[in-house]
Amino acid sequence: MKKQKFSQREGINPVRDKFQIKDMDNPLRIGLWNVFYASFIDKADITVITSSNMNYLFTSIWCGCLGHPMDSIRSQYNNVFVFGDLIKHYYFESSWAEVYDLIEFIIDLKIPQSYPGIKDPNSGMLFRINMFTKECNNVMEKEMAGYRIIDNTIVQITDENEINEIEELVEKTRQTKLSNIYEHINTALTLLSDRQNPDYRNSIKESISAVEAICRIIARNDNATLGEALNIIKNEEKVEIHPALKNGYSAIYGYTNDASGIRHPLKDKDPCDFSDAKYMLVSCSAFINYLIMKAQQAGIPIM
């Protein structure tokens, strides 16, 4: 596991442990701005007017997205860096939703073949927009934004119910007899949210280990594997678990223990990505919340 920074260990600049839904922190906002600047401003000609592709892009943003009169950009703000400063001011004063509006406007922009002075309108600009889209997605993944660009549209990839499952579990287990489960879930979040070096493989391992831990507690067997603990719970009728759920988590545990799975030394390229780790974190959190509720209903004192 990668060592945390001093400021993170001291809680001064803690590792992000929540997906960003209806919100945007400074690292995410700055990261997306840096992608915009590197993609368009930094590579542009000195003046907007002398570059037809850039002229169309900036005029479209100025008029179509921001709603300014067209003559104001032509008469006053034809220098690309001055224009960049104006957009920057708007960008950093905008709400999180308006930032995503701007990004979505750019990635969905179609430069017409008939635009004056454009000999090959789609070659350079289309490449830039495609790279802009890719790099925005990379930043959103790195900073745990709950959104991704899919088919030129920014869509939510994590809903509030999923977030609630994780947050509910964290609060239930933080300072209770289930603190070992909290440690697994918190570690899974930390590994998933590491901005410099996310470890999706070990995040998955920690998520399934949290399920194993709660099952051991309910089964009253500290040495049982997840499969063994689930069988004990079922055979001794400690809590009522639907057979499909039991079989599903037994299969997931089998996947993590398979030679090509999670709990063995990595031989080839890591096949796990953000979506795998996020799915496991959310689903394992939901299953643990379910088991805690079932144990409480059965009168098993686990908290």
Backbone torsions as a table, in degrees:
resi	resn	phi	psi	omega
1	MET	NA	136.3	-179.3
2	LYS	-68.2	137.3	179.5
3	LYS	-68.4	135.6	177.5
4	GLN	-75.3	157.2	175.6
5	LYS	-68.4	158.1	179.1
6	PHE	-56.0	-46.1	-177.5
7	SER	-63.2	-31.1	177.2
8	GLN	-72.7	-42.4	179.7
9	ARG	-64.5	-32.6	-179.1
10	GLU	-84.9	-3.2	179.6
11	GLY	77.4	9.6	-179.9
12	ILE	-76.5	-47.5	174.1
13	ASN	-123.2	76.5	-172.9
14	PRO	-65.2	153.9	174.4
15	VAL	-65.0	136.4	179.0
16	ARG	-61.9	131.1	-179.4
17	ASP	-122.9	15.8	177.7
18	LYS	-139.2	142.9	173.2
19	PHE	-69.9	146.0	-176.8
20	GLN	-90.8	98.7	177.3
21	ILE	-112.8	129.3	-178.4
22	LYS	52.8	41.6	-177.2
23	ASP	-164.9	164.3	178.0
24	MET	-158.5	112.3	179.4
25	ASP	-82.6	174.7	-175.0
26	ASN	-62.4	-44.7	179.0
27	PRO	-58.3	-38.5	178.5
28	LEU	-68.6	-46.6	-179.4
29	ARG	-61.8	-45.4	-179.1
30	ILE	-67.4	-40.4	179.3
31	GLY	-60.5	-42.7	178.6
32	LEU	-68.8	-36.9	176.1
33	TRP	-63.8	-42.3	179.7
34	ASN	-60.7	-35.4	176.6
35	VAL	-65.9	-44.0	178.3
36	PHE	-61.4	-46.5	-177.9
37	TYR	-62.8	-46.2	-178.3
38	ALA	-67.3	-33.3	-176.2
39	SER	-76.7	-34.9	-170.7
40	PHE	-125.4	-50.1	-175.7
41	ILE	-71.0	-51.1	-173.3
42	ASP	-65.7	-26.4	-176.4
43	LYS	-100.2	2.7	-174.3
44	ALA	-83.1	162.9	169.6
45	ASP	-65.4	165.4	-178.2
46	ILE	-60.8	-39.6	179.6
47	THR	-116.8	143.9	177.5
48	VAL	-63.3	-40.3	-172.3
49	ILE	-61.6	-34.5	-175.3
50	THR	-80.1	-4.9	178.2
51	SER	-122.6	108.8	-173.7
52	SER	-63.3	-41.5	177.8
53	ASN	-59.4	-49.1	-179.0
54	MET	-68.2	-36.0	177.7
55	ASN	-58.5	-46.0	-179.8
56	TYR	-65.8	-42.3	179.9
57	LEU	-60.5	-52.5	-175.0
58	PHE	-69.8	-38.3	177.0
59	THR	-63.2	-39.0	178.9
60	SER	-64.5	-44.0	178.2
61	ILE	-62.7	-47.5	-174.8
62	TRP	-62.1	-44.0	-174.9
63	CYS	-94.6	-48.3	-173.4
64	GLY	-75.8	-36.9	-177.4
65	CYS	-95.0	-44.7	-175.3
66	LEU	-92.6	-15.5	174.1
67	GLY	78.2	25.4	178.8
68	HIS	-89.7	156.9	174.9
69	PRO	-64.3	143.8	-176.6
70	MET	-63.9	-36.7	-175.2
71	ASP	-69.5	-18.2	-179.6
72	SER	-70.3	-33.8	178.1
73	ILE	-76.9	-34.4	-177.6
74	ARG	-73.7	-37.1	-174.2
75	SER	-87.6	-24.5	-172.9
76	GLN	-122.4	-33.3	-167.4
77	TYR	-123.2	50.0	-177.2
78	ASN	-82.8	-9.3	176.5
79	ASN	-81.9	128.5	-172.7
80	VAL	-62.7	-35.0	-178.2
81	PHE	-75.7	-34.0	173.4
82	VAL	-64.7	-42.9	177.5
83	PHE	-61.4	-41.7	178.0
84	GLY	-58.7	-38.8	178.3
85	ASP	-65.8	-38.3	178.4
86	LEU	-65.0	-43.9	177.4
87	ILE	-64.2	-39.9	180.0
88	LYS	-60.7	-42.8	178.8
89	HIS	-60.6	-47.2	178.0
90	TYR	-60.5	-46.2	-174.3
91	TYR	-59.0	-48.5	-174.5
92	PHE	-81.6	-7.5	173.5
93	GLU	-98.6	-5.9	-174.2
94	SER	-84.7	161.8	173.1
95	SER	-73.4	166.8	178.4
96	TRP	-59.3	-37.7	-178.1
97	ALA	-68.5	-37.3	179.2
98	GLU	-68.3	-31.5	174.3
99	VAL	-63.2	-45.8	178.3
100	TYR	-66.7	-33.2	174.7
101	ASP	-58.5	-45.6	-179.3
102	LEU	-63.2	-45.4	-179.7
103	ILE	-62.2	-46.0	-178.9
104	GLU	-64.2	-36.0	177.0
105	PHE	-61.0	-43.7	-177.5
106	ILE	-66.8	-47.0	-174.4
107	ILE	-71.0	-19.9	-179.2
108	ASP	-97.6	4.3	-176.5
109	LEU	-73.4	132.0	177.5
110	LYS	-114.1	115.6	179.2
111	ILE	-81.7	118.5	-176.1
112	PRO	-69.8	145.2	177.8
113	GLN	-61.8	-27.5	-174.1
114	SER	-86.8	1.0	-176.3
115	TYR	-64.5	131.9	-173.7
116	PRO	-57.9	133.1	172.4
117	GLY	86.5	-3.4	-178.7
118	ILE	-94.6	110.5	180.0
119	LYS	-81.3	-40.8	-179.5
120	ASP	-137.1	77.5	-167.8
121	PRO	-65.7	-24.5	-172.8
122	ASN	-98.9	-12.6	-174.0
123	SER	-67.0	-69.7	-176.7
124	GLY	-71.2	-44.8	-176.0
125	MET	-68.9	-40.3	178.4
126	LEU	-61.8	-40.4	177.8
127	PHE	-62.1	-44.6	-179.5
128	ARG	-62.7	-43.6	-179.5
129	ILE	-65.7	-40.2	177.5
130	ASN	-63.1	-42.3	178.2
131	MET	-67.9	-38.5	176.3
132	PHE	-58.6	-44.8	179.0
133	THR	-61.2	-46.6	-179.1
134	LYS	-62.4	-45.4	-177.6
135	GLU	-70.3	-33.4	175.0
136	CYS	-62.2	-42.4	177.4
137	ASN	-62.5	-39.0	178.7
138	ASN	-62.6	-43.0	179.4
139	VAL	-65.5	-43.4	-179.3
140	MET	-63.3	-36.1	176.1
141	GLU	-68.3	-46.5	-178.0
142	LYS	-60.2	-39.2	-176.0
143	GLU	-95.5	12.5	176.4
144	MET	58.9	39.2	170.7
145	ALA	-69.4	144.5	179.5
146	GLY	-86.4	24.3	-176.5
147	TYR	-136.9	154.0	173.5
148	ARG	-142.3	157.2	175.0
149	ILE	-88.3	116.5	179.8
150	ILE	-129.7	119.8	179.1
151	ASP	54.2	49.3	177.2
152	ASN	63.9	19.5	179.4
153	THR	-132.0	136.1	176.4
154	ILE	-85.1	117.4	-176.0
155	VAL	-122.8	151.3	178.3
156	GLN	-79.0	126.8	-179.2
157	ILE	-105.1	-2.4	176.8
158	THR	-139.9	117.6	-178.3
159	ASP	-89.0	169.7	-174.2
160	GLU	-67.3	-27.5	176.9
161	ASN	-64.7	-38.8	177.6
162	GLU	-65.7	-43.3	178.3
163	ILE	-60.5	-42.5	-178.9
164	ASN	-62.0	-35.6	178.8
165	GLU	-61.4	-44.5	-179.7
166	ILE	-67.3	-47.3	-176.9
167	GLU	-66.1	-37.1	177.5
168	GLU	-62.5	-42.9	-179.8
169	LEU	-66.3	-41.9	178.9
170	VAL	-58.9	-44.9	-178.9
171	GLU	-68.1	-37.2	180.0
172	LYS	-65.4	-35.5	-168.0
173	THR	-105.7	-10.8	-171.6
174	ARG	-56.7	-49.5	-175.4
175	GLN	-129.4	50.6	178.5
176	THR	-130.7	-173.1	176.4
177	LYS	-66.9	-8.9	-179.7
178	LEU	-98.3	25.1	-175.9
179	SER	-62.7	-27.1	177.2
180	ASN	-66.7	-32.1	175.9
181	ILE	-69.0	-40.7	176.0
182	TYR	-57.5	-42.9	-178.9
183	GLU	-61.0	-41.8	179.1
184	HIS	-64.6	-47.2	-177.8
185	ILE	-67.4	-42.0	179.1
186	ASN	-63.3	-39.4	177.5
187	THR	-66.4	-39.9	177.8
188	ALA	-60.6	-42.9	177.1
189	LEU	-63.5	-43.4	-178.6
190	THR	-62.4	-44.7	-179.8
191	LEU	-66.5	-36.1	179.4
192	LEU	-70.9	-34.4	-171.6
193	SER	-98.2	1.8	179.2
194	ASP	-60.1	116.0	-173.8
195	ARG	-70.7	-28.3	-176.5
196	GLN	-91.5	-37.5	-173.8
197	ASN	-149.3	71.2	-179.2
198	PRO	-63.0	140.0	-178.1
199	ASP	-117.2	85.6	-174.7
200	TYR	-67.6	-37.0	-177.7
201	ARG	-61.2	-49.7	-178.8
202	ASN	-75.8	-23.9	172.4
203	SER	-62.9	-43.5	176.9
204	ILE	-61.5	-42.7	179.2
205	LYS	-58.8	-43.4	-179.4
206	GLU	-67.7	-37.4	179.6
207	SER	-63.0	-47.4	-179.1
208	ILE	-71.7	-28.3	176.1
209	SER	-66.7	-32.2	176.4
210	ALA	-65.2	-39.4	176.2
211	VAL	-64.1	-44.2	178.7
212	GLU	-59.2	-39.5	-178.4
213	ALA	-64.8	-44.8	179.9
214	ILE	-67.6	-35.6	178.7
215	CYS	-67.6	-37.2	175.5
216	ARG	-62.4	-40.0	179.9
217	ILE	-64.5	-45.3	-179.4
218	ILE	-67.8	-37.5	-179.1
219	ALA	-78.0	-12.3	-176.5
220	ARG	58.4	44.8	179.2
221	ASN	-144.4	105.3	-175.4
222	ASP	-73.1	-13.3	-175.3
223	ASN	-108.0	-2.1	-176.1
224	ALA	-72.8	145.1	169.9
225	THR	-75.0	172.4	179.1
226	LEU	-60.7	-44.9	179.3
227	GLY	-60.9	-43.0	179.6
228	GLU	-66.2	-41.7	-179.5
229	ALA	-65.0	-40.7	178.1
230	LEU	-63.4	-37.5	177.7
231	ASN	-66.8	-40.2	177.5
232	ILE	-62.2	-45.3	-179.9
233	ILE	-60.3	-41.5	-179.8
234	LYS	-71.2	-50.2	-173.7
235	ASN	-67.3	-35.7	-179.4
236	GLU	-92.8	2.1	176.5
237	GLU	51.5	44.2	179.5
238	LYS	-68.5	-48.1	171.2
239	VAL	-136.8	157.7	-179.4
240	GLU	-90.0	112.2	177.2
241	ILE	-116.2	130.1	178.7
242	HIS	-59.6	134.2	-177.9
243	PRO	-54.0	-34.6	-179.7
244	ALA	-65.5	-39.1	177.8
245	LEU	-67.1	-44.5	178.7
246	LYS	-59.3	-48.5	-178.8
247	ASN	-64.6	-36.2	179.9
248	GLY	-63.4	-46.2	-179.1
249	TYR	-75.4	-27.0	171.7
250	SER	-64.7	-39.1	178.5
251	ALA	-67.5	-40.1	177.9
252	ILE	-63.3	-41.6	178.6
253	TYR	-64.6	-36.8	176.1
254	GLY	-62.8	-37.9	177.4
255	TYR	-62.5	-43.0	-178.2
256	THR	-71.0	-19.1	179.9
257	ASN	-102.1	-4.7	178.1
258	ASP	-64.5	155.0	-177.7
259	ALA	-56.8	-29.1	179.3
260	SER	-100.8	9.9	-175.0
261	GLY	-91.2	-147.0	-165.6
262	ILE	-91.2	-35.0	-167.7
263	ARG	-91.7	10.7	179.3
264	HIS	-113.9	160.5	179.1
265	PRO	-55.6	140.4	-178.0
266	LEU	-78.9	120.2	-178.4
267	LYS	-98.4	-39.5	-177.8
268	ASP	-115.7	-169.9	178.1
269	LYS	-60.5	136.1	-179.7
270	ASP	-61.4	119.5	-177.9
271	PRO	-83.1	-6.9	-175.0
272	CYS	-82.9	144.0	176.1
273	ASP	-135.0	-173.0	-176.6
274	PHE	-57.4	-43.8	-176.5
275	SER	-63.2	-38.5	177.5
276	ASP	-62.9	-49.2	-176.4
277	ALA	-67.2	-40.0	178.6
278	LYS	-64.4	-43.1	178.9
279	TYR	-59.5	-46.0	-178.4
280	MET	-65.6	-41.3	180.0
281	LEU	-62.4	-47.1	-178.4
282	VAL	-67.3	-48.3	-175.7
283	SER	-68.2	-38.6	178.3
284	CYS	-68.1	-38.8	177.0
285	SER	-61.8	-43.6	-179.9
286	ALA	-64.4	-41.3	-178.9
287	PHE	-67.4	-38.9	178.4
288	ILE	-66.0	-43.7	175.8
289	ASN	-58.0	-40.2	177.9
290	TYR	-62.4	-46.1	-178.5
291	LEU	-67.1	-38.0	177.4
292	ILE	-61.7	-43.8	179.2
293	MET	-64.6	-42.6	179.4
294	LYS	-64.1	-39.9	179.9
295	ALA	-66.2	-40.0	178.5
296	GLN	-64.7	-40.5	177.9
297	GLN	-64.2	-31.6	179.6
298	ALA	-85.2	0.0	179.1
299	GLY	77.7	21.2	178.7
300	ILE	-89.7	117.5	-177.2
301	PRO	-79.0	97.6	-177.6
302	ILE	-114.4	-13.2	-176.9
303	MET	-88.8	NA	NA
